[in-house]
């Protein structure tokens, strides 16, 4: 049974009872008024039923195994939501006097200190709303840092395995991106890097472990090359879940980092956001952070806007505060021992899946992986079944598909990130289903090709969507 | 161990399966010199202890509900119906990610399609994306979009844009050679339009609350092929003339007033709507309606070749994660409010703000330096405004935002906002307390 678009639900009487009556006798002059606004008038029960129907059509972490690679779909603890909803945090206006918001500023300051300990960085900004905005912030910091040193390097190096946001962010900050190739082991090819690393390079952006789920073992060598060229090292923290408490970005040699709090720090993904892509920097780059930052003077917290080297602002106000509160709660709960266990279990879970499935699905880099493993469905493809087909068949078995066709280096890629919060029992179920699907490739390919059949819709025609360009509801006849 | 389900037995079994002695060994290829030698943070704690600690910190805040708040300046304290929280707390919205797999995300996709429709109806524009980060970055993205379309270098900004948005705009353009120029009046805007201008940006109601109607500039822009960008408060569109009626190319703004609550400034969401002919230059996710294999209505993310995961450095933006849950929240809020409810919100804001304005007019030390019709906020002047605001706060009133923070020549100007949450009695209280302060009581 489909679900009507909300605009097609039967209209109720205009009767809104959410607001107080108005009382002072002033009304907007006609000449400023808009043409009639035609939104549907619905009863509360209409709205509740509608959205409940919609919510039941989705897979989510709370309802399904969701091994979407590079997205770290771990369990989102409920205490975090509870804390974020406390009235003493949620009912604060961002322009209240500083004395009335000492509590939230203390939280932000303490959270900053915790993140510094965990990463080896010296200061953080909470402004970026996502990893991509963090990357842009980082690239602007790199640009300004070089400029104040009298240099104007024009390039940023990214590996061929990088997230798409890396080159896109570097480009937004006005840099040309240069791709460094991976070697046969799936790691940055040091010789290729040597060839392109020179004084025209402003920064190199790396994810470690990289998107193949492999640790860049030569990270110190890369640091050395960057140092020689005067380039900064940027850490895309999307995969930090593999390394929390094990090492730090600072130890690995990074100068600027972002952390995706909606990944490693368990804040809910909310259908695509809000997240937070907080950015940390080393001491020498501290003054370049966006304004304001939270500082503490003799026991009192305040917002410091007086930073002459700052790159400016990335958003109005200070950050996605309710996301930050969730992440703060999470790391207080886990502590130093907890974060290390997170990474150990995330890595163990991924390696277990790799070991159990590598005979059925090609693991192009058969080394110990970190928190995620990339399979190639190239053998299945030869028999007419693609990574996409396998993904859709997983849906019928109640599993959200892994990330598909990424990284681009691996043909027919399925990138699986189980996270530490999944049990062996769930992993065994996934492994069993994947093996069954692999045998269906031989025995019953049509069941894979036709999947899914258990969802509200069958395979969706994405080509048609591009052609039809239907991005909104229209009233009949419009 | 919180949130980890595997037992020690499970772990041992898994280690045996991968033929490794200990979990430590999984990290053996990390050079020893860069391994942490000890725990990097204090030990973790129970849920109860964490709650106690954070609640003690929370207690150091004074909320807007404990005083009478008249703060706005881009972030508004509107009433949010309880049903909004119920819906957006549902796990299948809260804990799902971007709907990459449409077959198991039809609810999310339809909710976003409906959100896009709501934003089009509100702004009077053709097409909406699925959200951006906030109003400030939405403006920056709109300008970048305008620059891509017009393929020229200059951005003309009419004074009255939220100063934080202007700051973010110049940050976003910090790595480029584009030029941003601010003009103070409509006349000077017209005189500055030329063949080099890519974009004209204005906000209405502007940061000072004034309802701006730069119609002549907009029609002049058409002659030069200049892209017009209109920053707008979505709640104002319950009653005010729309960007569509003004015939602008792009509308954008902050979606926080649509059900997001305050949360000390975030999250809200950025919205962007545009003329359909520019859809391929739009940044961000867009949901489209299509069919499934059986010909049944279905939804999916579409026009993805604009985006970073496909186009990489040539993408229309780097945006990946956005603020979907807040966009869906806006949809839920508008579904509950309806046309009647939203226009009521705007009307009540108008009513209260004008009542306050007129009551302030009774006070001889209060002046009004900014002229023009306003909706929900306005500027008033008083000598030593900084001290006056501090005294008002001590008396239990957040009387407004000191414009001197952003404009050195406005150090005695205060921007004050009313919403439906400010009762007539609250406003009378404001006025009485201000009289006390000015009388030195």
Contacts between the chains, C-beta under 8 A, distances in Angstrom:
chain1	res1	chain2	res2	distance
A	2	B	296	6.6
A	2	B	297	6.0
A	3	B	107	7.7
A	3	B	110	6.5
A	5	B	110	7.2
A	5	B	113	7.5
A	5	B	114	6.4
A	5	B	117	7.8
A	6	B	114	5.0
A	6	B	331	7.7
A	6	B	335	5.7
A	7	B	114	7.3
A	7	B	117	6.5
A	14	B	338	6.9
A	14	B	339	7.6
A	14	B	340	4.2
A	15	B	340	7.5
A	16	B	337	6.5
A	16	B	338	6.5
A	16	B	340	5.1
A	16	B	341	3.8
A	16	B	344	5.9
A	18	B	79	6.4
A	18	B	81	4.9
A	18	B	336	7.0
A	18	B	337	6.9
A	18	B	341	6.2
A	19	B	79	6.4
A	19	B	341	7.0
A	19	B	344	5.6
A	19	B	345	6.6
A	19	B	348	6.4
A	19	B	420	5.1
A	20	B	348	7.4
A	20	B	420	6.4
A	20	B	423	6.9
A	22	B	344	7.8
A	22	B	347	6.5
A	22	B	348	4.5
A	22	B	351	4.7
A	22	B	352	7.5
A	22	B	420	7.9
A	23	B	351	7.3
A	23	B	423	8.0
A	23	B	424	5.1
A	24	B	351	4.9
A	24	B	352	6.4
A	24	B	354	7.1
A	24	B	355	3.7
A	24	B	424	5.9
A	25	B	351	7.2
A	25	B	355	7.8
A	26	B	350	6.2
A	26	B	351	4.6
A	26	B	354	3.8
A	26	B	355	6.3
A	27	B	347	7.0
A	27	B	350	7.1
A	27	B	351	7.2
A	28	B	239	5.6
A	28	B	240	7.6
A	28	B	346	8.0
A	28	B	347	7.0
A	28	B	350	5.2
A	28	B	375	7.4
A	29	B	373	7.0
A	32	B	211	5.7
A	32	B	239	7.7
A	32	B	240	5.9
A	32	B	241	6.2
A	32	B	373	6.4
A	33	B	239	5.9
A	33	B	240	7.1
A	33	B	241	6.9
A	34	B	124	7.5
A	34	B	237	6.6
A	34	B	239	6.3
A	34	B	240	5.8
A	34	B	241	5.0
A	34	B	242	5.1
A	34	B	245	6.5
A	35	B	124	7.7
A	35	B	242	7.5
A	35	B	245	6.5
A	36	B	339	7.7
A	37	B	121	7.0
A	37	B	122	7.3
A	37	B	237	7.3
A	37	B	238	6.5
A	37	B	339	4.5
A	37	B	342	6.9
A	37	B	343	6.3
A	38	B	121	6.5
A	38	B	339	6.3
A	39	B	118	7.0
A	39	B	121	6.2
A	39	B	122	7.9
A	39	B	334	5.9
A	39	B	337	7.7
A	39	B	338	5.4
A	39	B	339	4.3
A	39	B	342	6.8
A	40	B	335	7.1
A	40	B	338	6.4
A	41	B	338	4.0
A	41	B	339	6.7
A	41	B	340	6.1
A	42	B	335	5.8
A	42	B	336	7.4
A	42	B	338	6.4
A	44	B	81	7.7
A	44	B	83	5.4
A	44	B	336	6.4
A	47	B	83	6.5
A	47	B	87	7.5
A	47	B	332	6.8
A	47	B	335	4.6
A	47	B	336	5.4
A	48	B	83	6.2
A	48	B	86	7.2
A	48	B	87	6.9
A	50	B	335	7.2
A	51	B	87	4.5
A	51	B	90	7.4
A	51	B	111	7.1
A	51	B	332	6.3
A	51	B	335	7.9
A	52	B	87	7.9
A	52	B	90	7.4
A	53	B	107	7.3
A	54	B	106	7.8
A	54	B	107	3.5
A	54	B	108	7.5
A	54	B	110	5.7
A	54	B	111	5.3
A	55	B	87	7.7
A	55	B	90	4.4
A	55	B	91	7.9
A	55	B	92	4.1
A	55	B	93	5.6
A	55	B	107	5.4
A	56	B	92	6.7
A	56	B	107	6.6
A	57	B	92	7.8
A	57	B	104	7.8
A	57	B	105	7.5
A	57	B	106	4.3
A	57	B	107	3.6
A	57	B	108	8.0
A	57	B	110	7.8
A	58	B	92	4.2
A	58	B	93	7.2
A	58	B	96	5.0
A	58	B	99	7.7
A	58	B	104	6.6
A	58	B	105	5.3
A	58	B	106	7.3
A	58	B	107	4.6
A	58	B	108	5.3
A	59	B	92	7.6
A	59	B	96	6.5
A	59	B	101	7.7
A	59	B	104	4.2
A	59	B	105	7.0
A	60	B	91	5.3
A	60	B	92	4.5
A	60	B	93	7.6
A	60	B	94	7.3
A	60	B	95	4.3
A	60	B	96	4.0
A	61	B	91	7.7
A	61	B	95	4.1
A	61	B	96	7.4
A	62	B	91	3.4
A	62	B	92	7.3
A	62	B	94	7.6
A	62	B	95	4.6
A	63	B	91	6.3
A	63	B	92	6.2
A	63	B	95	7.9
A	64	B	104	7.8
A	66	B	96	7.9
A	66	B	97	7.5
A	68	B	97	6.2
A	68	B	100	7.6
A	71	B	97	5.6
A	73	B	97	6.3
A	74	B	3	7.5
A	75	B	3	5.5
A	76	B	94	7.3
A	76	B	95	5.4
A	77	B	2	7.3
A	77	B	3	6.1
A	79	B	47	5.1
A	79	B	50	6.9
A	79	B	51	6.7
A	81	B	89	7.3
A	81	B	94	7.7
A	82	B	51	7.8
A	83	B	51	7.1
A	83	B	54	5.5
A	84	B	263	7.9
A	86	B	54	8.0
A	86	B	55	7.1
A	86	B	58	5.2
A	87	B	63	5.9
A	87	B	65	7.0
A	88	B	55	7.9
A	88	B	58	3.7
A	88	B	59	6.4
A	88	B	61	4.8
A	88	B	63	5.9
A	89	B	58	5.7
A	89	B	61	7.0
A	89	B	263	7.2
A	89	B	264	6.9
A	90	B	261	5.7
A	90	B	262	6.6
A	90	B	263	5.4
A	91	B	63	3.9
A	91	B	64	5.4
A	91	B	65	5.2
A	91	B	261	7.7
A	91	B	262	5.9
A	92	B	61	5.9
A	92	B	63	6.1
A	92	B	64	6.9
A	92	B	262	5.9
A	92	B	263	7.2
A	92	B	264	4.1
A	93	B	64	5.2
A	93	B	69	6.1
A	93	B	71	4.5
A	93	B	75	6.4
A	93	B	77	6.5
A	93	B	262	5.3
A	93	B	264	7.4
A	93	B	265	7.9
A	93	B	398	7.1
A	94	B	75	5.6
A	94	B	262	7.5
A	94	B	264	5.4
A	94	B	265	3.2
A	94	B	266	7.9
A	95	B	71	5.1
A	95	B	73	5.9
A	95	B	75	7.2
A	95	B	401	5.2
A	96	B	62	7.4
A	96	B	64	7.1
A	96	B	69	7.9
A	96	B	71	6.9
A	96	B	398	6.4
A	97	B	389	8.0
A	97	B	390	7.2
A	97	B	393	5.3
A	97	B	398	7.7
A	100	B	61	6.6
A	100	B	62	3.9
A	100	B	393	7.4
A	101	B	61	5.6
A	101	B	62	7.7
A	101	B	264	6.9
A	102	B	60	4.7
A	102	B	61	7.1
A	103	B	57	4.7
A	103	B	58	5.3
A	103	B	59	6.5
A	103	B	60	3.4
A	103	B	61	3.9
A	104	B	57	7.8
A	104	B	58	7.9
A	104	B	61	5.7
A	104	B	264	5.4
A	106	B	57	5.3
A	106	B	60	6.5
A	107	B	54	7.2
A	107	B	57	5.3
A	110	B	57	7.8
A	114	B	41	6.1
A	117	B	40	5.1
A	117	B	41	5.6
A	118	B	40	5.2
A	118	B	41	6.2
A	129	B	133	3.9
A	129	B	134	6.8
A	129	B	137	7.6
A	129	B	266	7.5
A	129	B	267	7.1
A	129	B	321	7.6
A	129	B	323	6.8
A	130	B	133	6.8
A	130	B	319	7.2
A	130	B	320	6.4
A	130	B	321	4.0
A	130	B	322	7.4
A	131	B	320	6.9
A	131	B	321	6.8
A	132	B	308	7.2
A	132	B	318	4.3
A	132	B	319	5.7
A	132	B	320	4.9
A	132	B	321	7.0
A	133	B	133	6.1
A	133	B	137	7.1
A	133	B	318	7.7
A	133	B	319	7.7
A	135	B	318	6.6
A	136	B	172	7.6
A	136	B	318	6.1
A	139	B	175	7.1
A	140	B	171	6.7
A	140	B	174	5.4
A	140	B	175	6.1
A	143	B	174	7.1
A	143	B	175	5.3
A	144	B	174	7.5
A	163	B	309	7.9
A	163	B	320	7.8
A	164	B	307	7.6
A	164	B	308	4.0
A	164	B	309	4.1
A	164	B	310	7.1
A	164	B	311	7.7
A	164	B	312	5.0
A	164	B	315	7.2
A	164	B	320	7.5
A	165	B	308	5.2
A	165	B	309	8.0
A	165	B	318	5.1
A	165	B	320	5.2
A	167	B	308	7.7
A	167	B	312	4.4
A	167	B	313	3.8
A	168	B	308	3.8
A	168	B	311	7.7
A	168	B	312	6.0
A	168	B	313	5.9
A	168	B	315	4.6
A	168	B	317	7.0
A	168	B	318	3.7
A	169	B	318	4.3
A	170	B	313	6.8
A	171	B	313	4.1
A	171	B	314	7.4
A	171	B	315	7.7
A	171	B	318	7.7
A	172	B	144	7.8
A	172	B	172	7.4
A	172	B	175	7.0
A	172	B	317	7.3
A	172	B	318	5.4
A	173	B	174	7.6
A	173	B	175	3.9
A	174	B	174	7.9
A	174	B	175	3.0
A	174	B	176	5.1
A	174	B	177	7.9
A	175	B	175	7.1
A	177	B	312	7.7
A	177	B	313	4.7
A	215	B	27	8.0
A	215	B	29	5.9
A	215	B	30	6.1
A	217	B	29	5.3
A	217	B	30	7.7
A	217	B	31	7.5
A	219	B	31	7.9
A	219	B	34	7.5
A	220	B	31	6.5
A	220	B	33	7.7
A	220	B	34	7.1
A	245	B	36	6.2
A	245	B	39	6.7
A	245	B	40	5.6
A	245	B	41	7.7
A	246	B	27	5.5
A	246	B	30	6.8
A	246	B	35	6.5
A	246	B	36	6.2
A	247	B	30	5.9
A	247	B	34	5.0
A	247	B	35	5.5
A	247	B	36	5.9
A	248	B	36	6.6
A	248	B	40	7.0
A	251	B	33	8.0
A	251	B	34	4.0
A	251	B	35	7.7
A	251	B	36	7.4
A	252	B	34	5.8
A	260	B	321	7.9
A	262	B	321	6.8
A	266	B	3	7.6
A	268	B	94	4.7
A	268	B	95	5.1
A	268	B	325	7.8
A	269	B	95	6.6
A	269	B	96	6.6
A	269	B	97	4.1
A	269	B	98	7.6
A	269	B	321	7.8
A	270	B	93	7.0
A	270	B	94	6.0
A	270	B	96	7.8
A	270	B	323	7.9
A	270	B	324	5.7
A	270	B	325	3.1
A	270	B	326	7.8
A	271	B	93	5.8
A	271	B	96	5.3
A	271	B	97	7.1
A	271	B	98	7.0
A	271	B	99	6.8
A	271	B	108	4.6
A	271	B	111	7.6
A	271	B	112	7.5
A	271	B	324	3.9
A	271	B	325	5.7
A	271	B	328	6.3
A	272	B	97	6.3
A	272	B	98	3.9
A	272	B	99	7.4
A	272	B	130	7.3
A	272	B	285	6.8
A	272	B	321	5.9
A	272	B	322	5.4
A	272	B	323	8.0
A	272	B	324	3.6
A	272	B	325	7.8
A	273	B	131	7.3
A	273	B	133	7.9
A	273	B	267	7.8
A	273	B	321	4.5
A	273	B	322	4.6
A	273	B	323	4.5
A	273	B	324	5.1
A	273	B	325	6.6
A	273	B	326	7.6
A	274	B	266	7.5
A	274	B	267	3.8
A	274	B	269	7.5
A	274	B	321	7.9
A	274	B	323	4.7
A	274	B	324	8.0
A	274	B	325	6.4
A	274	B	326	6.1
A	275	B	321	4.6
A	277	B	321	8.0
A	290	B	171	7.3
A	311	B	171	5.9
A	311	B	174	6.3
A	312	B	167	5.5
A	312	B	168	7.1
A	312	B	170	6.1
A	312	B	171	3.4
A	312	B	174	6.5
A	313	B	136	7.2
A	313	B	164	6.3
A	313	B	167	4.4
A	313	B	168	5.1
A	313	B	171	5.7
A	314	B	137	7.1
A	314	B	168	6.3
A	314	B	171	6.1
A	315	B	133	6.2
A	315	B	134	4.8
A	315	B	136	5.3
A	315	B	137	6.0
A	315	B	164	8.0
A	315	B	168	6.3
A	315	B	266	7.2
A	316	B	74	5.9
A	316	B	75	7.4
A	316	B	134	5.8
A	316	B	135	6.3
A	316	B	136	4.4
A	316	B	162	6.9
A	316	B	164	4.1
A	316	B	165	6.7
A	316	B	168	7.0
A	316	B	254	7.2
A	316	B	265	7.0
A	317	B	75	7.0
A	317	B	164	7.3
A	317	B	264	7.5
A	317	B	265	3.0
A	317	B	266	6.0
A	318	B	264	7.1
A	318	B	265	5.4
A	318	B	266	7.0
A	319	B	265	7.5
A	319	B	266	5.6
A	320	B	266	4.3
A	320	B	267	4.1
A	321	B	263	5.0
A	321	B	264	4.4
A	321	B	265	6.2
A	321	B	266	5.2
A	321	B	267	7.7
A	322	B	263	4.8
A	322	B	266	7.4
A	322	B	267	6.4
A	323	B	266	7.8
A	323	B	267	6.5
A	325	B	54	7.9
A	328	B	54	7.5
A	329	B	50	5.9
A	329	B	54	6.3
A	331	B	41	6.8
A	332	B	44	7.4
A	332	B	45	6.5
A	332	B	50	4.7
A	332	B	53	6.7
A	332	B	54	7.2
A	333	B	2	5.6
A	333	B	44	5.6
A	333	B	45	6.5
A	333	B	47	6.6
A	333	B	50	5.0
A	334	B	2	6.4
A	334	B	41	8.0
A	334	B	44	4.7
A	335	B	39	7.4
A	335	B	41	5.3
A	335	B	42	5.5
A	335	B	43	4.5
A	335	B	44	3.0
A	335	B	45	6.6
A	336	B	38	7.8
A	336	B	39	2.9
A	336	B	40	5.2
A	336	B	41	3.7
A	336	B	42	6.1
A	336	B	43	6.3
A	336	B	44	7.6
A	337	B	39	5.7
A	337	B	43	5.4
A	337	B	44	6.0
A	338	B	1	6.7
A	338	B	2	6.4
A	338	B	43	8.0
A	338	B	44	4.0
A	339	B	40	7.3
A	339	B	41	6.7
A	340	B	39	6.8
A	341	B	1	5.3
A	341	B	4	6.3
A	342	B	4	7.5
A	344	B	23	4.2
A	344	B	24	7.8
A	344	B	26	7.1
A	345	B	4	5.4
A	345	B	6	6.3
A	345	B	11	7.6
A	345	B	23	7.7
A	347	B	23	7.3
A	347	B	26	4.8
A	347	B	27	7.3
A	348	B	6	7.9
A	348	B	11	6.4
A	348	B	14	5.7
A	348	B	15	7.1
A	348	B	23	5.5
A	348	B	26	6.4
A	349	B	6	7.8
A	349	B	14	7.6
A	351	B	14	7.8
A	351	B	18	5.0
A	351	B	20	7.8
A	351	B	26	6.3
A	352	B	14	4.4
A	352	B	17	6.0
A	352	B	18	6.1
A	354	B	18	7.8
A	355	B	17	5.6
A	355	B	18	4.4
A	355	B	19	7.9
A	356	B	17	6.7
A	367	B	29	8.0
A	368	B	20	7.8
A	368	B	26	5.9
A	368	B	28	7.8
A	368	B	29	7.0
A	391	B	101	6.9
A	392	B	101	7.9
A	392	B	103	6.7
A	395	B	101	6.6
A	395	B	103	5.6
A	395	B	104	5.0
A	400	B	101	6.7
A	400	B	104	6.4
A	401	B	101	5.4
A	403	B	100	7.8
A	406	B	309	7.3
A	420	B	3	7.6
A	420	B	4	5.7
A	421	B	3	5.2
A	421	B	4	6.5
A	421	B	5	6.8
A	422	B	5	7.1
A	423	B	5	3.8
A	423	B	6	5.8
A	423	B	10	7.0
A	424	B	6	5.5
A	424	B	10	4.1
A	424	B	13	6.9
A	424	B	14	6.1
A	425	B	5	8.0
A	452	B	103	5.0
A	452	B	104	7.4
A	455	B	103	4.5
A	455	B	104	5.8
A	455	B	106	7.3
A	456	B	103	8.0
A	456	B	106	5.1
A	457	B	102	7.4
A	457	B	103	5.8
A	457	B	106	5.8
A	457	B	292	4.0
A	457	B	294	8.0
A	457	B	296	5.7
A	457	B	297	8.0
A	457	B	298	4.3
A	458	B	103	7.2
A	458	B	292	4.4
A	458	B	293	4.2
A	458	B	294	5.5
A	458	B	296	7.5
A	459	B	103	6.7
A	459	B	292	6.2
A	459	B	293	5.0
A	460	B	102	4.2
A	460	B	103	6.2
A	460	B	290	6.2
A	460	B	291	7.8
A	460	B	292	5.3
A	460	B	298	4.5
A	460	B	299	7.6
A	460	B	300	4.8
A	461	B	290	5.0
A	461	B	291	5.3
A	461	B	292	6.7
A	461	B	293	7.3
A	461	B	298	7.4
A	462	B	102	7.5
A	462	B	290	6.9
A	462	B	300	5.2
A	462	B	302	6.9
A	464	B	290	4.5
A	464	B	291	6.1
A	465	B	288	3.9
A	465	B	289	7.1
A	465	B	290	3.8
A	465	B	299	8.0
A	465	B	300	5.2
A	465	B	302	4.2
A	466	B	288	7.4
A	466	B	302	5.6
A	466	B	303	6.2
A	468	B	288	6.8
A	468	B	289	7.0
A	468	B	290	6.2
A	469	B	276	7.6
A	469	B	279	7.1
A	469	B	288	6.7
A	469	B	302	7.9
A	469	B	303	7.9
A	470	B	288	5.7
A	470	B	289	4.1
A	470	B	290	7.4
A	471	B	113	7.5
A	471	B	116	5.7
A	471	B	127	5.0
A	471	B	128	7.1
A	471	B	279	7.4
A	471	B	286	5.9
A	471	B	287	7.0
A	471	B	288	5.6
A	471	B	289	7.7
A	471	B	302	7.7
A	472	B	113	7.1
A	472	B	116	5.2
A	472	B	117	4.1
A	472	B	120	4.9
A	472	B	126	7.9
A	472	B	127	6.8
A	472	B	128	6.9
A	473	B	113	7.3
A	473	B	114	7.1
A	473	B	117	4.4
